[in-house]
């Protein structure tokens, strides 16, 4: 687990809008690496402030609260590629932009690309411990818990079948109830 300040350090040290948006999205939604990579344009419900996660671990679908800061960052990034399907499309020689600046990538960016970027940044920052993309997910859950969001809400956001899994995963003790949407908006301000 890393602190909110350390998450911001990682995001701020990221030199490309693409990776900065990906890291922030994974953190602020508590996503697994592949859940973030496979986000599609149609998964974002801006009107309701939700993201539909398809086929998470165990092939389960779930809805996650979408912080306004994440929506704005996703919109800013999307206009740079305007891929009709993927929020984080592959790039490079085989995935160039079509005439009008629209990405024609048929696949999302690779796991290796995001893992490599995370390793580069966290090596440079050196928090004195290994930080991975899964660390962002763990930190999301812990930060919500510390802010008073209920375990039940965190369980649902993470897509855990059992509350026991969430408790073990978070190394928890006691939590209080809170208005999850207000806490999420407060925590994920950029």
C-alpha positions in Angstrom: 0.0 0.0 0.0 1.1 3.5 -0.7 -0.2 6.8 0.5 -2.5 9.2 -1.5 0.5 11.6 -1.7 2.6 8.8 -3.2 -0.1 7.9 -5.8 -0.1 11.6 -6.8 3.7 11.5 -7.1 3.5 8.5 -9.5 0.8 10.2 -11.6 2.7 13.5 -11.6 5.9 11.8 -12.6 4.3 10.1 -15.6 5.4 12.0 -18.7 2.7 10.9 -21.2 -1.0 11.7 -20.9 -1.8 8.2 -22.0 0.0 6.5 -19.0 -1.0 9.3 -16.6 -4.6 8.7 -17.5 -4.3 5.0 -17.3 -2.6 5.0 -13.8 -5.1 7.5 -12.4 -8.0 5.5 -13.9 -6.8 2.2 -12.4 -6.2 3.8 -9.0 -9.4 5.9 -8.8 -11.6 3.0 -9.9 -9.7 0.3 -8.0 -9.2 -1.8 -11.1 -7.1 -4.8 -11.9 -4.5 -4.3 -14.7 -6.6 -6.0 -17.4 -9.8 -4.4 -16.3 -8.2 -1.0 -17.0 -6.7 -2.1 -20.3 -10.0 -3.4 -21.5 -12.2 -0.4 -20.7 -14.3 0.5 -23.6 -15.9 3.9 -24.5 -19.4 2.4 -24.0 -18.5 1.3 -20.4 -18.6 5.0 -19.2 -21.9 6.2 -18.0 -21.1 9.9 -17.4 -24.7 10.8 -16.7 -25.0 8.4 -13.8 -21.3 8.7 -12.7 -20.6 4.9 -13.2 -18.3 2.6 -15.0 -19.4 -0.8 -16.1 -16.7 -3.4 -15.6 -17.3 -6.4 -17.9 -16.0 -9.8 -17.2 -13.9 -9.0 -14.2 -12.2 -11.8 -12.2 -14.5 -14.8 -12.2 -16.3 -13.4 -15.3 -18.3 -11.1 -13.1 -19.7 -7.7 -14.1 -19.9 -4.8 -11.7 -20.5 -1.0 -11.6 -18.0 1.3 -10.0 -18.5 5.0 -9.0 -16.8 7.3 -11.5 -15.1 10.3 -9.8 -15.5 13.5 -11.8 -11.7 14.0 -12.0 -11.4 10.6 -13.7 -14.1 11.4 -16.2 -12.5 14.7 -17.1 -9.1 13.0 -17.5 -10.5 10.2 -19.6 -12.2 12.8 -21.9 -9.0 14.8 -22.2 -7.1 11.7 -23.2 -9.8 10.3 -25.5 -9.8 13.3 -27.8 -6.1 12.5 -28.6 -7.0 9.2 -30.2 -10.9 9.0 -30.6 -10.8 5.2 -30.9 -14.4 4.1 -31.3 -14.0 1.1 -29.0 -11.0 1.3 -26.6 -10.3 3.9 -24.0 -6.7 2.8 -24.0 -6.0 1.6 -27.5 -2.7 0.1 -28.6 -0.3 2.4 -30.5 2.8 2.1 -32.5 3.5 1.1 -36.1 0.6 -1.3 -36.5 -1.9 1.0 -34.8 -1.4 4.4 -36.4 -4.0 7.2 -36.5 -6.3 7.3 -39.5 -6.7 10.5 -41.6 -8.7 12.5 -39.1 -6.6 11.6 -36.0 -8.8 8.6 -35.1 -7.0 5.5 -33.7 -7.7 2.4 -35.8 -6.3 0.1 -33.1 -8.3 -3.1 -32.7 -6.7 -4.0 -29.4 -6.0 -2.2 -26.1 -2.5 -1.3 -25.2 -0.3 -4.0 -23.8 0.3 -5.2 -20.3 4.0 -4.9 -20.9 3.7 -1.2 -21.8 1.9 -0.2 -18.6 4.0 -2.5 -16.4 7.2 -1.1 -17.9 6.1 2.5 -17.4 5.2 1.8 -13.8 8.5 0.2 -13.2 10.4 3.1 -14.7 8.5 5.7 -12.7 8.6 3.9 -9.4 12.3 3.1 -9.8 13.0 6.8 -10.4 10.9 7.9 -7.4 12.0 5.0 -5.1 9.6 4.6 -2.3 11.8 2.0 -0.7 9.4 -0.8 -1.7 8.2 -2.4 -4.8 5.2 -0.7 -6.3 3.1 -2.4 -9.0 -0.2 -1.7 -10.7 -1.9 -4.0 -8.2 -0.5 -1.7 -5.5 -2.8 1.0 -6.9 -5.8 -1.2 -6.5 -4.8 -2.2 -2.9 -4.2 1.5 -2.1 -7.6 2.5 -3.5 -9.4 0.1 -1.2 -7.3 1.1 1.8 -7.8 4.8 1.2 -11.5 4.3 1.0 -11.5 2.3 4.2 -9.4 4.9 6.0 -11.9 7.6 4.8 -14.8 5.7 6.4 -16.3 4.0 3.4 -18.1 0.8 4.3 -16.5 -2.6 3.8 -19.6 -3.7 1.9 -19.2 -0.9 -0.7 -15.5 -1.6 -1.0 -16.3 -5.3 -1.5 -18.7 -4.5 -4.3 -16.3 -2.0 -6.0 -13.4 -4.5 -6.0 -15.7 -7.3 -7.3 -15.1 -9.7 -4.4 -17.7 -12.4 -3.9 -17.0 -12.7 -0.2 -16.6 -10.0 2.4 -13.9 -12.2 4.0 -11.8 -11.8 0.8 -12.0 -8.0 1.1 -11.1 -8.1 4.8 -8.1 -10.3 4.3 -7.0 -8.3 1.2 -7.2 -5.1 3.1 -5.7 -6.3 6.4 -8.6 -4.6 8.1 -10.0 -4.0 11.5 -13.0 -1.7 12.0 -14.6 0.8 9.6 -17.4 3.3 9.8 -20.2 4.0 7.4 -19.8 7.0 5.1 -21.4 8.5 2.0 -19.2 6.7 -0.5 -19.8 9.1 -3.4 -18.8 12.2 -1.4 -15.7 10.4 0.0 -14.7 9.3 -3.5 -15.0 12.8 -4.9 -12.9 14.2 -2.1 -10.2 11.5 -2.3 -9.8 11.6 -6.1 -9.4 15.3 -6.7 -6.5 16.3 -9.0 
